[in-house]
Amino acid sequence: MADRRAVLIPGRWYDTRAPLFVHVGEALRRLGFDTHEVTWQVPHDLGDDRAAPWVAEQVTPALGEPTDLLVGKSLGAFAAPLAADRGLRAVWLTPLLNRADVTDALSRASEPFLLVGGTADQLWDGEAARRLTPHVLEIPGADHSMMVPGPLARSAEVLGRVCTAVEDFVK
């Protein structure tokens, strides 16, 4: 049994079987974390006005056991209030930094958090990220899936950089 527990929170169309979660999850397991993967079917009509309470409703049951870390992608960043309220460290992959409710929750966090995003992601705001935390990995040219143009090996390198940032953050 691992010493620590991480809850992985998917995005709208990016579940925990996708590359970022597969590799970040493995990195966490190698560092002594058990991982719990939240699974969901996002309602097709889920609007911005209902996203935060819907995400909280999906994630809260996973927090019934002691949890040390949240890892959320995109839509999963609507769990930032849960991290802030419960004093949990977090990793937010391509968080919705264009949403005041997300950035407000991040600004009141009492525990450190890592923000990961790319400059080609319209939902990323590197300046805001650096104002919110010293723990930022910003990848030039990366889109919302953290893919970069050019040979696929470059995107694989980005995946490695994300894993290294997560490993360094949680050690």
Disulfide bonds with the S-S distance in Angstrom:
none
